[in-house]
Amino acid sequence: MRQTLLVLGILMVAPLTTADATLLTYFTRAAFQADAPGLALEDFEASTLASGTAAAFAGPLNSTTNNAYFSTGSVLAGFSLAPTSGNIYNGRDHGGVATSVVSSNSFGADLNLSISVNAVGLDLNGFNGVDGAWSVDVHGAGGSLGAFNLPTGGFFGVISTSEDIICLALNKPNSGGSIDNFEYGRSTIPEPSTALLLGLGMLGAGLIRRKRRS
């Protein structure tokens, strides 16, 4: 009886605890995709740029861009890459990366989301084999949800369990860099409070069954 009352007391108190913005971070694409499967993937391979070359054009880059390298609709809808200064750069099999990638001056750019998104992941590349630190600031409608200083590039993914992500502010101040394989969309991972209640409910049911057997 005391076990049952204890569980019921916890369940009554739990809803009073609310979580602030909570971000789950990932550093491998496999782990990210396991928690956020089936997202939209922009790999920038629709660029008409010739292999071994690079070019610059005025930003932003989005589904309405229409220039010598990206035609209207060749980039997926729902996001826009806006450099904080200067142009956007597109390289194919250039700068040590064997795909089509996009960049900006010393890499400083905002990835703005225009659809409902709580999960984003992308490759952060160095330039000409020179890696370096990146900073990533994840924004929701109310401001920053979390800022991350990454000592090197590689895959970085994040899932917000509290509110939509509306922007990634990306910066790589030294030695240049590029991004590729941008995934974005919605993950069904529950909010912490929901997961807590589900766990407590399962615990309570187990204790009640155990009590009845005894």
C-alpha positions as CSV (number, residue, x, y, z in Angstrom):
1,M,0.0,0.0,0.0
2,R,2.8,2.4,0.9
3,Q,4.5,1.7,-2.5
4,T,1.3,2.5,-4.3
5,L,0.8,5.8,-2.4
6,L,4.4,6.8,-3.1
7,V,4.0,6.3,-6.8
8,L,0.7,8.2,-6.9
9,G,2.4,11.0,-4.9
10,I,5.2,11.2,-7.5
11,L,2.7,11.3,-10.4
12,M,0.8,14.1,-8.7
13,V,3.9,16.2,-8.3
14,A,5.6,15.5,-11.6
15,P,3.4,17.7,-13.8
16,L,4.4,20.7,-11.8
17,T,7.9,20.4,-13.0
18,T,8.4,22.1,-16.4
19,A,11.5,21.8,-18.6
20,D,13.2,24.8,-20.2
21,A,14.5,24.4,-23.8
22,T,16.1,21.0,-24.0
23,L,18.5,20.1,-26.8
24,L,19.8,16.6,-27.6
25,T,23.1,16.7,-29.5
26,Y,24.6,14.1,-31.9
27,F,28.0,13.7,-33.4
28,T,27.3,10.8,-35.7
29,R,24.7,10.8,-38.5
30,A,23.7,7.2,-37.7
31,A,22.7,8.1,-34.1
32,F,20.9,11.2,-35.3
33,Q,19.0,9.4,-38.0
34,A,18.0,6.7,-35.5
35,D,16.2,9.3,-33.4
36,A,15.0,11.5,-36.4
37,P,14.4,9.2,-39.3
38,G,13.1,10.2,-42.7
39,L,14.1,13.9,-42.6
40,A,14.5,16.1,-45.7
41,L,18.1,16.0,-47.0
42,E,19.7,18.7,-49.0
43,D,23.1,17.7,-50.5
44,F,23.5,20.6,-52.9
45,E,24.3,18.1,-55.7
46,A,21.9,19.9,-58.0
47,S,24.5,22.5,-58.7
48,T,25.7,22.7,-62.3
49,L,29.2,23.7,-61.2
50,A,32.0,21.7,-63.0
51,S,34.1,19.3,-61.0
52,G,37.3,20.8,-59.5
53,T,35.9,24.4,-59.5
54,A,34.4,26.9,-57.2
55,A,32.2,30.0,-57.7
56,A,30.6,32.8,-55.7
57,F,27.2,34.3,-55.9
58,A,25.0,36.7,-53.9
59,G,22.9,35.1,-51.2
60,P,20.7,33.9,-49.8
61,L,20.6,30.3,-51.2
62,N,17.1,28.8,-51.1
63,S,14.4,27.2,-53.3
64,T,13.9,30.4,-55.1
65,T,17.5,31.0,-56.1
66,N,18.0,31.2,-59.8
67,N,21.6,31.8,-61.1
68,A,24.3,30.0,-63.1
69,Y,24.7,27.2,-60.6
70,F,21.3,26.6,-58.9
71,S,18.0,27.0,-60.7
72,T,14.6,27.7,-59.1
73,G,13.4,24.6,-57.2
74,S,16.8,22.8,-57.4
75,V,17.3,23.4,-53.7
76,L,14.7,22.0,-51.2
77,A,12.1,24.3,-49.8
78,G,11.9,25.1,-46.1
79,F,15.3,26.7,-45.4
80,S,17.5,29.6,-46.5
81,L,21.3,30.0,-46.2
82,A,22.1,33.7,-45.6
83,P,25.8,34.8,-45.2
84,T,26.5,37.3,-42.4
85,S,28.7,39.1,-44.9
86,G,29.8,38.8,-48.5
87,N,28.8,36.0,-50.9
88,I,27.9,32.4,-50.9
89,Y,30.5,30.0,-52.4
90,N,29.8,26.8,-54.1
91,G,32.5,24.2,-54.7
92,R,32.5,20.8,-56.4
93,D,35.3,18.4,-55.7
94,H,37.2,21.4,-54.5
95,G,39.0,22.4,-51.3
96,G,39.5,18.8,-50.2
97,V,35.9,17.8,-50.3
98,A,34.7,15.4,-53.0
99,T,31.1,16.6,-53.3
100,S,29.2,19.8,-54.0
101,V,29.3,22.0,-50.9
102,V,28.3,25.5,-50.0
103,S,30.2,28.1,-47.9
104,S,30.5,31.8,-47.1
105,N,33.2,34.2,-46.1
106,S,35.3,32.6,-43.4
107,F,32.3,30.6,-42.7
108,G,29.7,32.9,-41.2
109,A,26.1,32.3,-42.1
110,D,22.6,31.7,-40.8
111,L,20.6,28.7,-41.7
112,N,17.0,29.9,-41.4
113,L,14.1,27.5,-41.2
114,S,10.7,28.5,-42.6
115,I,8.8,25.4,-41.8
116,S,8.1,23.6,-38.5
117,V,11.4,21.9,-37.6
118,N,12.8,20.4,-34.3
119,A,15.6,18.3,-35.7
120,V,18.6,19.4,-37.8
121,G,21.9,17.8,-38.7
122,L,24.7,18.6,-41.2
123,D,28.3,18.0,-42.1
124,L,30.8,20.8,-41.1
125,N,33.8,20.6,-43.3
126,G,37.3,22.1,-43.2
127,F,39.0,23.6,-46.2
128,N,42.0,22.1,-48.1
129,G,42.5,19.6,-45.3
130,V,42.7,22.3,-42.6
131,D,40.1,21.7,-39.9
132,G,39.3,24.1,-37.1
133,A,36.8,25.2,-34.5
134,W,33.1,25.9,-35.3
135,S,30.5,27.7,-33.2
136,V,26.8,26.7,-33.6
137,D,24.1,28.7,-32.0
138,V,20.6,27.1,-32.1
139,H,17.7,29.5,-32.0
140,G,14.0,29.2,-31.3
141,A,11.3,31.9,-31.5
142,G,12.3,33.2,-28.1
143,G,16.0,33.4,-28.7
144,S,19.0,31.1,-28.2
145,L,18.2,27.5,-27.2
146,G,21.9,26.6,-26.8
147,A,25.3,27.5,-28.1
148,F,28.0,25.0,-28.9
149,N,31.7,25.4,-29.5
150,L,33.1,22.5,-31.5
151,P,36.8,22.0,-31.5
152,T,36.7,20.4,-35.0
153,G,34.3,19.8,-37.8
154,G,32.4,16.6,-38.7
155,F,28.8,15.8,-38.3
156,F,26.7,17.8,-35.8
157,G,23.0,17.3,-35.1
158,V,20.5,18.6,-32.6
159,I,16.9,17.8,-31.6
160,S,14.9,20.3,-29.6
161,T,12.4,18.5,-27.3
162,S,10.7,21.8,-26.2
163,E,10.2,24.1,-29.2
164,D,10.8,24.5,-32.9
165,I,14.3,25.4,-34.2
166,I,14.1,28.5,-36.5
167,C,17.8,29.2,-37.1
168,L,21.3,27.8,-36.9
169,A,23.9,30.5,-36.6
170,L,27.1,29.0,-37.9
171,N,30.6,30.4,-37.6
172,K,34.1,29.1,-38.4
173,P,36.4,32.1,-38.1
174,N,39.7,30.5,-39.1
175,S,40.8,28.7,-42.3
176,G,37.4,28.6,-44.0
177,G,34.9,25.8,-44.2
178,S,31.8,24.5,-45.8
179,I,28.6,22.6,-45.1
180,D,26.9,19.6,-46.7
181,N,24.2,17.0,-46.3
182,F,21.8,19.2,-44.4
183,E,18.9,17.2,-42.8
184,Y,15.9,18.9,-41.3
185,G,12.4,18.1,-40.2
186,R,10.5,16.8,-37.2
187,S,11.5,14.1,-34.7
188,T,8.9,12.4,-32.5
189,I,11.1,12.1,-29.4
190,P,8.8,13.2,-26.6
191,E,9.4,16.3,-24.4
192,P,11.2,15.5,-21.1
193,S,8.0,15.9,-19.0
194,T,6.1,13.5,-21.2
195,A,8.9,10.9,-21.1
196,L,9.1,11.3,-17.3
197,L,5.3,10.7,-16.9
198,L,5.5,7.7,-19.2
199,G,8.4,6.2,-17.2
200,L,6.7,6.9,-13.9
201,G,3.4,5.4,-15.1
202,M,5.2,2.2,-16.2
203,L,7.0,2.1,-12.8
204,G,3.8,2.6,-10.9
205,A,2.0,-0.1,-12.9
206,G,4.9,-2.5,-12.2
207,L,4.8,-1.8,-8.5
208,I,1.1,-2.2,-8.3
209,R,1.2,-5.6,-10.1
210,R,4.0,-6.7,-7.8
211,K,2.0,-5.7,-4.7
212,R,-1.0,-7.6,-5.9
213,R,1.0,-10.8,-6.5
214,S,2.4,-10.5,-2.9
